Amino acid sequence: MSGLFITGTDTDIGKTVITGGIAAALKVRGLQVGVMKPLASGGVVNQSGKLVAEDATFLMKAAGIGEEKRDAVNPLCFAPALTPAVAAVMSGVEIDIALILRAYHKLTESYEPVVVEGVGGITAPLWQEYLLVDLMVELDLPVFVVTRPNLGTINHTVLTVEYARSRGLYVAGIIMNGWNESEVGILEKSNEEYIGRLTQVPIIGKFPHVSAIKEGDILPMELAKMAEEYLQIDELISIIKRGTKA
């Protein structure tokens, strides 16, 4: 098995909920799934006085991973809620990309597959001119793009997919987040149709809006049930097995 890389068309698009849902569903199906949030900004100080990423905490809970793995799951966390390259400078830290890659490979020794969640969009600067997409290329995992169903999403999604492809990445699927079936109209349906037609990438899920991701807000079993209901988990597993061989 390989793994998955979950990116999005923007920040706050719902990548963490989707990543957690996929991890929870795979765990329920009996897979030894791992999760990773390589970099995170906007960290908070926990009860032990450690700066931690709430996104990483959520993912670890979804996958049933203990606190002892936190430094591998999230090797870099910054307090300023800024793009990582800027947050690192503000924190007086130089980002070591090799550290992230070592943490990922360490996770692969214990977990298979590993589901990696990016930060922001694929051109988010991680350090100087090194972008998130550069890390994605190094990891060489099938990519899933989380997008939204409302106005403007066609442009954002098509550009994200095409730029990923231009860097040699395999975009395996698109997930529309914030899809509330009772409120869907011609706007959302036509956006879905055009995204599929223009990208030629399968839409493998339409996930409802979930606002709260803090620890304790959603139980892993509930998250797994939602993922099974709204995402094509069988197809995801097939893609994981194939890896980047389309």
C-alpha positions as CSV (number, residue, x, y, z in Angstrom):
1,M,0.0,0.0,0.0
2,S,1.0,3.6,-0.5
3,G,-0.8,6.5,1.1
4,L,-2.7,9.7,0.2
5,F,-2.0,13.4,0.2
6,I,-5.0,15.6,1.0
7,T,-4.7,19.2,-0.3
8,G,-7.3,21.9,-0.9
9,T,-8.1,24.9,-3.1
10,D,-7.7,27.2,-0.1
11,T,-7.2,27.3,3.7
12,D,-10.2,26.5,5.9
13,I,-11.6,24.4,3.1
14,G,-12.2,21.4,5.3
15,K,-9.0,19.4,4.7
16,T,-8.7,18.3,8.4
17,V,-12.2,17.0,8.7
18,I,-11.9,15.1,5.4
19,T,-8.5,13.7,6.3
20,G,-9.8,12.6,9.7
21,G,-12.9,11.0,8.2
22,I,-10.8,9.0,5.8
23,A,-8.4,7.9,8.5
24,A,-11.3,6.9,10.8
25,A,-13.0,4.9,8.1
26,L,-9.8,3.1,7.1
27,K,-9.1,2.3,10.8
28,V,-12.6,0.8,11.2
29,R,-12.0,-1.3,8.1
30,G,-9.0,-2.8,9.9
31,L,-6.1,-0.9,8.2
32,Q,-3.1,0.2,10.3
33,V,-3.6,3.8,9.1
34,G,-1.3,6.6,10.1
35,V,-1.8,10.4,9.7
36,M,0.5,13.3,9.2
37,K,0.2,17.1,9.4
38,P,3.8,18.0,8.4
39,L,3.5,21.7,9.3
40,A,0.9,23.7,11.2
41,S,0.4,27.3,12.1
42,G,-1.8,28.8,14.8
43,G,-0.7,26.3,17.5
44,V,-2.1,26.4,21.0
45,V,-0.4,25.6,24.3
46,N,-1.8,22.4,25.9
47,Q,-2.1,21.5,29.6
48,S,1.5,20.2,29.5
49,G,2.8,23.6,28.3
50,K,3.6,22.2,24.8
51,L,2.7,24.1,21.7
52,V,0.5,21.8,19.7
53,A,-1.6,21.9,16.5
54,E,-5.3,21.2,17.1
55,D,-5.5,19.8,13.5
56,A,-2.9,17.2,14.4
57,T,-4.7,16.4,17.7
58,F,-7.9,15.8,15.7
59,L,-6.2,13.6,13.2
60,M,-4.5,11.5,15.8
61,K,-7.7,10.9,17.6
62,A,-9.4,9.9,14.4
63,A,-6.7,7.4,13.6
64,G,-6.4,6.2,17.2
65,I,-2.7,7.3,17.5
66,G,-1.2,8.1,20.9
67,E,0.4,11.3,22.1
68,E,3.9,9.6,21.9
69,K,3.7,9.9,18.1
70,R,2.9,13.6,18.0
71,D,6.4,14.7,16.9
72,A,6.2,12.4,13.9
73,V,2.6,13.2,13.0
74,N,3.3,17.0,13.3
75,P,7.1,17.7,13.3
76,L,6.7,21.5,13.0
77,C,4.1,23.7,14.7
78,F,4.1,27.5,15.0
79,A,2.1,29.9,17.1
80,P,1.5,32.6,14.5
81,A,-1.5,31.8,12.3
82,L,0.4,32.6,9.2
83,T,1.7,30.7,6.2
84,P,4.5,28.4,7.4
85,A,7.4,30.3,5.8
86,V,6.3,33.5,7.5
87,A,5.3,31.8,10.8
88,A,8.7,30.2,11.0
89,V,10.5,33.6,10.5
90,M,8.3,35.2,13.1
91,S,9.2,32.3,15.5
92,G,12.9,32.5,14.8
93,V,13.0,29.0,13.3
94,E,14.6,27.8,10.1
95,I,12.4,25.0,8.5
96,D,14.3,21.8,7.8
97,I,12.5,20.0,5.0
98,A,14.6,16.9,5.6
99,L,13.1,16.7,9.1
100,I,9.6,16.5,7.6
101,L,10.7,13.7,5.2
102,R,12.4,11.8,8.0
103,A,9.2,12.0,10.1
104,Y,7.1,10.8,7.2
105,H,9.4,7.8,6.6
106,K,9.4,7.0,10.3
107,L,5.6,6.9,10.3
108,T,5.6,4.5,7.3
109,E,7.6,2.0,9.4
110,S,4.6,1.7,11.8
111,Y,1.6,2.6,9.6
112,E,0.3,1.7,6.2
113,P,-1.2,3.7,4.6
114,V,-0.2,7.1,5.9
115,V,-2.7,9.9,5.1
116,V,-1.0,13.3,4.8
117,E,-2.8,16.6,5.1
118,G,-1.3,19.7,3.6
119,V,-1.5,23.3,4.7
120,G,-3.4,25.9,2.8
121,G,-3.3,25.5,-0.9
122,I,-0.6,23.7,-3.0
123,T,1.4,26.9,-3.5
124,A,1.6,27.8,0.2
125,P,5.2,28.7,0.9
126,L,6.8,26.3,3.5
127,W,10.3,27.8,3.5
128,Q,11.6,30.6,1.3
129,E,10.8,29.4,-2.3
130,Y,10.0,25.8,-1.3
131,L,6.2,25.4,-1.7
132,L,3.8,22.8,-0.4
133,V,3.7,21.3,-4.0
134,D,7.4,20.7,-3.7
135,L,6.9,18.5,-0.7
136,M,4.0,16.7,-2.5
137,V,6.4,15.9,-5.3
138,E,9.0,14.5,-2.9
139,L,6.4,12.3,-1.1
140,D,4.9,11.1,-4.5
141,L,1.5,10.1,-3.2
142,P,-1.9,10.1,-5.0
143,V,-3.4,13.6,-4.4
144,F,-7.0,14.4,-3.4
145,V,-8.2,18.0,-3.8
146,V,-10.8,19.2,-1.3
147,T,-12.9,22.0,-2.7
148,R,-16.2,23.8,-2.0
149,P,-19.4,23.7,-4.0
150,N,-20.2,27.5,-4.1
151,L,-19.4,30.4,-6.5
152,G,-15.8,30.6,-7.6
153,T,-15.0,26.9,-7.0
154,I,-14.7,26.0,-10.7
155,N,-11.8,28.4,-11.2
156,H,-10.0,27.5,-8.0
157,T,-10.4,23.7,-8.5
158,V,-9.3,23.6,-12.1
159,L,-6.3,25.8,-11.5
160,T,-5.3,23.6,-8.5
161,V,-5.6,20.4,-10.5
162,E,-3.8,21.7,-13.5
163,Y,-0.9,23.1,-11.5
164,A,-0.5,19.8,-9.6
165,R,-0.5,17.9,-12.9
166,S,2.1,20.3,-14.3
167,R,4.4,19.3,-11.5
168,G,3.9,15.6,-12.3
169,L,1.5,14.8,-9.6
170,Y,-1.3,12.2,-9.9
171,V,-4.6,13.9,-9.0
172,A,-6.7,10.9,-8.1
173,G,-9.9,12.5,-6.9
174,I,-11.8,15.6,-5.9
175,I,-13.9,15.9,-2.7
176,M,-16.5,18.6,-2.4
177,N,-16.8,19.8,1.2
178,G,-19.7,21.7,2.6
179,W,-22.3,20.0,0.4
180,N,-25.7,20.2,2.1
181,E,-28.1,18.2,0.0
182,S,-31.2,19.9,1.2
183,E,-29.8,23.3,0.1
184,V,-28.2,22.3,-3.2
185,G,-29.4,24.2,-6.3
186,I,-28.4,24.8,-9.9
187,L,-25.3,26.6,-8.7
188,E,-23.8,23.7,-6.8
189,K,-24.9,21.1,-9.4
190,S,-23.5,23.0,-12.3
191,N,-20.3,23.6,-10.4
192,E,-20.0,19.8,-9.8
193,E,-20.6,19.1,-13.5
194,Y,-18.1,21.6,-14.8
195,I,-15.4,20.6,-12.3
196,G,-15.7,17.0,-13.4
197,R,-15.9,17.9,-17.1
198,L,-13.0,20.4,-17.1
199,T,-10.6,18.4,-14.9
200,Q,-11.5,14.8,-15.9
201,V,-10.9,13.9,-12.3
202,P,-13.6,11.8,-10.5
203,I,-15.5,13.4,-7.7
204,I,-15.3,10.7,-5.1
205,G,-17.3,12.4,-2.4
206,K,-19.6,15.3,-1.4
207,F,-19.2,15.8,2.3
208,P,-21.6,17.9,4.5
209,H,-20.3,20.9,6.4
210,V,-18.8,20.1,9.8
211,S,-17.8,23.2,11.7
212,A,-16.2,21.9,14.9
213,I,-13.0,19.8,14.8
214,K,-11.6,20.3,18.3
215,E,-10.8,17.3,20.3
216,G,-14.0,15.7,21.7
217,D,-16.4,17.4,19.3
218,I,-16.7,14.4,17.0
219,L,-16.2,10.8,18.0
220,P,-14.0,8.7,15.6
221,M,-16.8,6.2,15.0
222,E,-19.2,9.0,14.1
223,L,-16.6,10.4,11.7
224,A,-16.0,7.0,10.2
225,K,-19.7,6.6,9.6
226,M,-19.9,10.0,7.9
227,A,-16.9,9.1,5.7
228,E,-18.5,5.8,4.7
229,E,-21.8,7.6,3.8
230,Y,-20.4,10.5,1.9
231,L,-17.1,9.3,0.5
232,Q,-16.3,6.4,-1.9
233,I,-14.0,4.6,0.6
234,D,-13.8,1.5,-1.6
235,E,-12.4,3.6,-4.4
236,L,-10.0,5.3,-2.0
237,I,-8.6,2.0,-0.9
238,S,-8.2,0.9,-4.5
239,I,-6.2,4.1,-5.2
240,I,-4.1,3.6,-2.2
241,K,-3.2,0.1,-3.4
242,R,-2.4,1.4,-6.9
243,G,-0.3,4.3,-5.7
244,T,0.6,6.9,-8.3
245,K,0.0,4.4,-11.1
246,A,-3.2,5.9,-12.6
